[in-house]
Amino acid sequence: MIFEIDNIELYFADKQILNGVYLKAETGKVTGILGPNGCGKSSLLNIFFGRLQPRHKLIRIDKKPYLKPLFKYGMVNYLPQQNFIPPKMKLETCFQLFKVDLREFLKIFPEFKAAKNNKMRELSGGQQRVVEIYICLNSRAKLILLDEPFSHLSPLYVEKIKHLLQKLKKKKAIIITDHMYRHILDSSDEIYLLKNGSTQLIKEEKALEDYQYLRVGTF
Ligand SMILES: Nc1ncnc2c1ncn2[C@@H]1O[C@H](COP(=O)(O)OP(=O)(O)OP(=O)(O)O)[C@@H](O)[C@H]1O
């Protein structure tokens, strides 16, 4: 499936945040979005999900326009920057509720076995994030939006999540944004830079210096 978002114009009061943004994500690929703080990355993901209504937007799936918010079609899942699982919910209950196989999760993350009956708030911040990323990625949605999945994760968890992305992209389109740009570059098949309200498809890493996202000499 090919998911496209086009011609976005987003304002908060009189301030224009996004101006004619285009972005494409497709099954089989991880699409990374990089950009400075406050450039509108989270807003863009929210618009794709359908939670934020801009002045203009066009969403197409396999070239066909979709007019209602995508979450209403059940085809998109979104990992926001903030925790989305209630802190009082038990780990086991989360997996039941979101219809994700806990046994498969425990094969990859066996250290959580002892915490099956723990409430989310009893896990560390990074452990909560691992659970949320895993549940989000393994939902039935065909388009997955991940806002800063790598922040707060220790290196071993980062590696496991990167491995999961490569496995799950075979049947999903995944869009990911994070300030840990090296992880985004490692994981992504396509990279967009969001700056000054619009997106630029990045063909080679050096361009990130040319567009002044990274310091000259980084690569
Ligand atoms: N609900 C809102 N009302 C007013 N302004 C907002 C709102 N949400 C976001 N903004 C502004 O829109 C701009 C883009 O915010 P957004 O969170 O999308 O950026 P971001 O690229 O995800 O930032 P960061 O990398 O720091 O998380 C910022 O200037 C922010 O202050």
The ligand as an SDF file (V2000), in Angstrom:
LIG
                    3D

 31 33  0  0  0  0  0  0  0  0999 V2000
   -1.9490   22.9570   19.9560 N   0  0  0  0  0  0  0  0  0  0  0  0
   -1.0550   23.8980   19.5980 C   0  0  0  0  0  0  0  0  0  0  0  0
   -1.3650   25.1990   19.6830 N   0  0  0  0  0  0  0  0  0  0  0  0
   -0.4870   26.1600   19.2760 C   0  0  0  0  0  0  0  0  0  0  0  0
    0.7320   25.8980   18.7770 N   0  0  0  0  0  0  0  0  0  0  0  0
    1.1010   24.6100   18.6800 C   0  0  0  0  0  0  0  0  0  0  0  0
    0.2340   23.5370   19.0800 C   0  0  0  0  0  0  0  0  0  0  0  0
    0.8650   22.3750   18.8610 N   0  0  0  0  0  0  0  0  0  0  0  0
    2.0750   22.6860   18.3620 C   0  0  0  0  0  0  0  0  0  0  0  0
    2.2210   24.0310   18.2540 N   0  0  0  0  0  0  0  0  0  0  0  0
    3.3790   24.7320   17.7060 C   0  0  0  0  0  0  0  0  0  0  0  0
    3.5910   24.2260   16.3920 O   0  0  0  0  0  0  0  0  0  0  0  0
    4.9840   24.0850   16.1440 C   0  0  0  0  0  0  0  0  0  0  0  0
    5.2760   22.6480   15.7400 C   0  0  0  0  0  0  0  0  0  0  0  0
    5.1160   21.8130   16.8810 O   0  0  0  0  0  0  0  0  0  0  0  0
    5.3930   20.2380   16.7960 P   0  0  0  0  0  0  0  0  0  0  0  0
    5.2050   19.6830   18.1540 O   0  0  0  0  0  0  0  0  0  0  0  0
    4.6120   19.6560   15.6890 O   0  0  0  0  0  0  0  0  0  0  0  0
    6.9440   20.2490   16.3940 O   0  0  0  0  0  0  0  0  0  0  0  0
    8.0310   19.0720   16.4380 P   0  0  0  0  0  0  0  0  0  0  0  0
    8.8360   19.2030   15.1880 O   0  0  0  0  0  0  0  0  0  0  0  0
    7.3670   17.7550   16.6820 O   0  0  0  0  0  0  0  0  0  0  0  0
    8.8970   19.5100   17.6930 O   0  0  0  0  0  0  0  0  0  0  0  0
    9.8600   18.6530   18.6820 P   0  0  0  0  0  0  0  0  0  0  0  0
   10.9160   18.0400   17.8200 O   0  0  0  0  0  0  0  0  0  0  0  0
   10.4100   19.6820   19.6000 O   0  0  0  0  0  0  0  0  0  0  0  0
    9.0010   17.6190   19.3630 O   0  0  0  0  0  0  0  0  0  0  0  0
    5.7090   24.5620   17.3880 C   0  0  0  0  0  0  0  0  0  0  0  0
    6.0640   25.9060   17.1910 O   0  0  0  0  0  0  0  0  0  0  0  0
    4.6610   24.4340   18.4620 C   0  0  0  0  0  0  0  0  0  0  0  0
    4.8760   25.3880   19.4690 O   0  0  0  0  0  0  0  0  0  0  0  0
  1  2  1  0
  2  3  1  0
  2  7  2  0
  3  4  2  0
  4  5  1  0
  5  6  2  0
  6  7  1  0
  6 10  1  0
  7  8  1  0
  8  9  2  0
  9 10  1  0
 10 11  1  0
 11 12  1  0
 11 30  1  0
 12 13  1  0
 13 14  1  0
 13 28  1  0
 14 15  1  0
 15 16  1  0
 16 17  2  0
 16 18  1  0
 16 19  1  0
 19 20  1  0
 20 21  2  0
 20 22  1  0
 20 23  1  0
 23 24  1  0
 24 25  2  0
 24 26  1  0
 24 27  1  0
 28 29  1  0
 28 30  1  0
 30 31  1  0
M  END
$$$$
